[in-house]
Amino acid sequence: MSNLKDFDWTGFWNDVDYAFESYIGKPVTDKDIKDAETELGYTLPAAYIELLNNHNGGVLNKNCFINNNGDCVYVTGIYGIDRDKKYSLIGEMGNEFWISKWEYPPIGIVVADTISGGHDMIFLDYRECGPTGEPKVVRVDQEGDYSITLLADNFGDFIKNLYISIEEITDEEFQSLSDEEKVKLLNEQEDLDVDRTMELLTNIGIDNLSPILLSTLGRMYNNNGRPEEAIELFDRIDEAHRDWSWYYRCGYAHASLACGESYESEHVQKALQLIETAMKMTKEDHLDKQLGWCCEVVKYLLTQIKPKEYKADYPVIFETIENFYDKKNCKDTTERKDTEAINEYEEVNYPTYDEVHWVFNKHTYSREEFSKEYNKVVEKYVSVYVEGARC
């Protein structure tokens, strides 16, 4: 049975004139399906046949594919099986064209195109299952030497992970998604229009946001220079929902407010307390990447604070950063530096967060101005410090 049997197709297709001209075919029959399978040499998956019965190919309204691995692909249309349509499995720009003319690998069937204009395509991949099995869905990147990336284990899952883009989705459509779907959509597309992304959440009403949505909006405020508002949102999340990410994000917000302040200041102390807890939690859960993020808050936001200042009060931070950066910077060195030497190295005057703050506020400096100024800082750092302090 197809795993799209009960799928809600509302809002899925974009039936513009171009779609009718080049994609959407006539209603399919069982004979059409058998004939297409014979010509292609593959059994079409049940979920794809279910799609054909709903719509024989077409341009997508839900055109943004997002999976749980962070892959994001913008799809133009899905191919049907009407030979008279240019973009169909057996049409002029169908499977044979992409494999013979564009030299895509013969791993199965080209089932969808993307906004790249042919430079990456979506395939049904039959390599593991054989021509009569259940194919996976992959992206093949022509410009990346035809590299293959797994998108979904089957066609049905591929369809279920298509969303309307941030730029097109209405408030009503966004609010119809589950909280997990909302977060997935926002995380992958917020860079397209960060103001609209935040608006989608605030339009729900702050008092109506669940803990996961409060945390997501707080993260966005953090990333857009609004740490005070981020802290207000994080404080709304009750203790039961405060995981490592809550302590990390809240610590990040306080560290942003602590730039230039002394060790004894309220924001510095609060940031260190929160990051210490976040580090303990990420270590317990073996989240090495997230542990690195915690280190970066102290290293690059609290640049004015020296390791010897927090060594006694926050031993987890001190030991973690010492070990993390010792391994990262000296992984090819067998001789371990003593603690004093490490501390001396830690206190080198690296280019600071303030000096590269334009990255988080591109409206302040032009790219050219930044490049010129920052290159000078890096050159000075390399000539004065790095050459004399290599591991």
C-alpha positions in Angstrom: 0.0 0.0 0.0 1.2 3.5 -0.8 2.3 5.6 2.1 0.7 8.6 0.4 -2.8 7.0 0.4 -4.1 9.5 2.9 -1.8 12.4 2.0 -3.5 15.8 2.0 -2.6 17.3 -1.4 -4.2 20.7 -0.5 -1.8 23.5 -1.5 0.8 21.1 -2.9 0.7 22.0 -6.5 1.1 25.3 -8.3 -1.1 25.0 -11.4 0.1 28.0 -13.4 0.0 28.1 -17.2 3.6 27.0 -17.5 2.8 23.9 -15.4 0.0 22.9 -17.8 2.1 23.5 -20.8 5.2 21.6 -19.8 4.5 19.3 -16.8 0.9 18.3 -16.1 -0.2 15.4 -18.2 -3.6 13.7 -18.9 -5.1 11.4 -16.2 -3.2 8.2 -16.1 -4.5 4.7 -16.7 -3.0 1.4 -15.6 -1.8 0.8 -19.1 0.0 4.2 -19.1 1.9 3.1 -16.0 2.8 -0.3 -17.3 4.0 1.2 -20.6 6.1 3.7 -18.8 7.7 1.0 -16.6 8.5 -1.1 -19.6 10.1 1.8 -21.5 12.1 2.9 -18.4 13.1 -0.6 -17.3 12.0 0.0 -13.7 9.0 -0.6 -11.5 7.6 2.7 -10.3 7.2 3.0 -6.5 3.6 2.8 -5.2 3.8 6.3 -3.7 4.8 7.8 -7.0 1.8 6.0 -8.7 -0.4 7.5 -6.0 1.0 11.0 -6.9 0.2 10.3 -10.6 -3.3 9.4 -9.7 -3.7 12.7 -8.0 -1.8 14.8 -10.5 0.2 13.5 -13.5 3.2 15.7 -12.8 3.4 19.4 -12.1 5.1 22.4 -10.7 5.2 22.6 -6.9 3.8 25.1 -4.5 5.4 23.1 -1.7 8.8 23.4 -3.3 11.3 23.3 -0.5 12.5 19.9 0.6 13.9 19.7 4.1 14.8 16.5 5.9 16.1 15.8 9.4 19.7 15.8 8.3 19.6 19.5 7.4 19.4 19.0 3.6 17.5 21.7 1.9 16.7 21.5 -1.9 14.4 23.8 -3.9 12.4 21.7 -6.3 10.7 23.1 -9.4 8.5 20.3 -10.5 7.8 16.6 -10.4 7.7 14.7 -13.6 4.7 12.7 -14.7 4.4 10.1 -17.4 2.7 11.9 -20.3 5.0 11.6 -23.3 3.6 14.8 -24.8 4.8 16.9 -21.9 8.3 18.3 -22.1 9.1 17.6 -18.5 8.0 14.0 -17.9 9.8 10.7 -17.3 9.5 9.8 -21.0 9.2 13.2 -22.5 11.6 15.4 -24.5 13.5 16.4 -21.3 12.9 13.2 -19.5 15.1 10.4 -18.1 16.9 9.5 -21.3 17.8 13.2 -22.0 19.4 13.8 -18.6 21.4 10.6 -18.7 22.5 10.7 -22.4 22.9 14.4 -23.0 24.0 15.7 -19.5 25.8 12.5 -18.6 24.0 11.9 -15.3 24.8 8.5 -13.9 22.4 5.7 -14.8 21.3 4.9 -11.3 17.6 5.0 -11.9 15.0 7.5 -12.9 15.1 11.3 -13.0 11.9 12.2 -11.1 12.1 15.9 -10.4 14.1 19.0 -11.4 15.3 21.9 -9.2 15.8 25.6 -9.5 19.4 25.1 -10.7 18.2 24.6 -14.3 19.6 21.1 -14.7 22.7 21.4 -12.6 21.3 19.2 -10.0 18.4 16.7 -10.3 16.3 14.5 -8.1 16.6 10.7 -8.9 14.8 7.6 -7.9 17.9 5.5 -7.0 17.6 1.8 -7.7 21.2 0.8 -7.1 20.5 -1.1 -3.8 17.0 -2.4 -4.5 17.3 -3.4 -8.1 14.9 -2.4 -10.9 11.8 -3.9 -9.2 12.5 -2.8 -5.6 11.7 0.3 -3.6 14.1 3.1 -4.6 15.6 5.7 -2.4 15.4 9.4 -3.4 18.7 11.2 -4.0 20.0 14.5 -5.3 22.7 14.3 -8.0 24.9 17.4 -8.3 26.2 17.8 -11.8 28.6 20.6 -10.8 29.9 18.6 -7.9 31.2 15.8 -10.2 27.8 14.1 -10.1 28.0 13.6 -6.3 25.0 11.8 -4.8 23.3 12.8 -1.6 20.5 10.8 0.0 17.4 12.8 0.6 14.8 10.2 1.6 14.5 6.4 2.0 11.5 6.3 -0.3 9.4 8.6 -2.5 6.6 9.0 0.0 8.9 10.4 2.6 10.3 12.7 0.0 6.9 14.1 -0.7 6.0 14.5 3.0 9.1 16.6 3.6 8.2 19.2 1.0 7.2 22.6 2.4 6.1 26.0 1.1 9.1 28.4 1.2 9.4 31.1 3.9 8.9 33.7 1.2 5.6 32.3 0.0 4.0 30.7 3.1 1.0 32.4 4.7 0.4 32.8 8.4 -2.4 30.3 8.2 -0.3 27.7 6.3 2.5 28.1 8.8 0.3 27.7 11.8 -1.2 24.5 10.4 2.2 22.8 10.7 3.3 20.9 13.8 5.8 22.6 16.1 8.5 20.3 14.9 7.7 21.1 11.2 7.7 24.8 12.0 11.2 24.6 13.6 12.5 22.5 10.6 11.2 25.1 8.1 12.5 28.1 10.0 16.0 26.6 10.7 16.6 25.9 7.1 15.1 29.1 5.5 15.5 31.9 8.0 18.4 33.4 6.0 16.1 34.0 3.0 14.0 36.5 4.9 14.8 36.7 8.6 12.2 39.4 9.3 9.5 37.3 7.8 10.8 34.3 9.7 10.5 36.1 13.1 7.1 37.6 12.0 5.7 34.1 11.4 6.3 33.3 15.1 5.4 36.6 16.6 2.1 36.6 14.7 1.1 33.5 16.6 1.5 35.5 19.8 4.3 35.2 22.3 2.0 33.9 25.0 0.9 31.1 22.6 4.3 29.8 21.7 5.4 26.4 22.9 8.8 26.0 24.6 10.4 24.8 21.4 9.1 27.8 19.5 10.1 30.3 22.2 13.6 28.8 22.1 13.7 29.1 18.3 12.6 32.7 18.3 15.1 33.5 21.1 17.9 32.0 18.9 16.9 34.3 16.1 17.0 37.3 18.4 20.4 36.2 19.5 21.6 35.9 15.9 20.2 39.4 15.0 21.7 41.5 17.8 18.7 41.4 20.1 20.0 39.6 23.2 17.8 41.4 25.7 14.6 40.2 23.9 16.1 36.7 23.6 16.6 36.5 27.4 13.0 37.6 28.0 11.8 34.7 25.8 14.2 32.1 27.4 13.0 33.1 30.9 9.4 32.1 29.8 10.5 28.5 29.3 9.9 26.4 32.4 12.6 24.3 34.1 11.2 21.0 32.7 12.1 22.2 29.1 15.5 23.6 29.8 17.9 21.3 27.9 21.5 22.0 26.9 20.4 24.3 24.1 18.5 26.5 26.6 21.6 27.0 28.7 23.8 27.5 25.7 21.5 30.1 24.0 20.8 31.9 27.2 24.5 32.0 28.0 25.1 33.3 24.5 22.7 36.1 25.1 24.3 37.2 28.4 27.8 36.9 26.8 26.7 39.2 24.0 25.6 41.8 26.6 28.9 41.3 28.5 31.3 42.3 25.7 33.9 44.6 27.3 32.7 44.1 30.9 34.8 43.0 33.8 34.9 39.5 35.2 32.8 40.5 38.2 29.9 42.0 36.1 26.5 40.5 36.2 26.3 39.4 32.6 29.8 37.8 32.6 29.0 35.8 35.7 25.5 34.8 34.3 27.0 33.8 31.0 29.7 31.7 32.6 27.2 30.0 35.0 24.9 29.1 32.1 27.7 27.9 29.8 29.2 25.8 32.6 25.9 24.0 32.9 25.5 23.6 29.2 29.0 22.0 29.0 28.1 19.5 31.7 25.0 18.5 29.8 26.6 18.2 26.4 29.4 16.1 27.9 26.8 13.8 29.5 25.1 13.4 26.2 28.3 13.1 24.2 27.4 16.1 22.0 30.9 17.1 20.9 29.9 19.6 18.3 27.6 21.4 20.7 30.3 21.3 23.3 32.5 23.2 20.8 29.8 25.8 20.4 29.9 26.4 24.2 33.6 26.8 24.1 33.2 29.4 21.4 30.9 31.6 23.5 33.7 32.0 26.1 36.5 32.2 23.6 35.0 34.6 21.1 32.3 36.6 23.0 34.1 37.0 26.4 37.4 37.8 24.8 38.3 40.3 27.6 38.1 37.5 30.3 41.3 35.5 30.8 41.4 31.8 31.6 43.1 32.4 35.0 40.2 34.6 36.1 37.6 31.8 35.7 39.8 28.8 36.4 38.8 28.4 40.1 35.1 29.5 39.8 34.3 27.5 36.6 36.6 24.5 36.4 34.5 22.7 33.8 34.8 25.7 31.4 38.5 26.0 32.1 39.3 22.3 31.6 37.1 21.9 28.6 38.5 24.9 26.7 42.0 23.9 27.6 41.5 20.4 26.3 39.4 21.4 23.3 41.8 23.9 21.9 44.9 22.1 22.9 43.7 19.1 20.9 42.5 21.3 18.0 45.6 23.4 17.7 48.3 20.9 18.6 46.9 17.6 17.4 50.1 16.8 15.6 52.3 17.6 18.7 53.2 14.8 21.1 54.8 17.0 23.7 52.1 18.5 26.0 52.6 22.1 27.1 52.5 22.9 30.8 49.5 24.8 32.2 51.3 28.1 32.4 52.4 27.9 28.8 48.9 27.1 27.7 47.5 30.1 29.7 50.0 32.4 28.1 49.0 31.2 24.7 45.4 31.5 25.5 45.9 35.2 26.3 47.3 36.2 22.9 45.5 39.1 21.4 43.4 37.4 18.7 41.3 39.4 16.3 38.2 40.0 18.6 34.5 39.5 18.1 34.0 43.3 18.1 36.4 43.7 15.2 34.4 41.3 13.0 31.0 42.3 14.3 29.9 43.3 10.8 29.2 39.7 10.1 26.2 39.9 12.3 25.2 43.3 11.1 26.0 43.6 7.4 24.2 46.9 7.2 27.0 48.6 9.2 30.0 48.0 6.9 30.3 47.3 3.2 32.0 44.1 2.2 34.9 46.0 0.7 35.4 48.1 3.9 35.3 45.0 6.0 37.7 43.0 3.8 40.3 45.8 3.9 40.1 46.4 7.6 39.9 42.8 8.7 42.8 41.7 6.4 45.0 44.2 8.2 44.0 42.8 11.6 44.7 39.2 10.4 48.1 40.2 8.9 49.1 41.9 12.1 48.1 38.9 14.1 49.9 36.4 11.9 53.1 38.4 11.8 53.2 39.2 15.5 51.7 36.2 17.3 51.3 33.1 15.2 54.8 32.8 13.9 56.1 32.9 17.5 53.5 30.8 19.1 53.0 27.8 16.9 52.4 24.5 18.5 
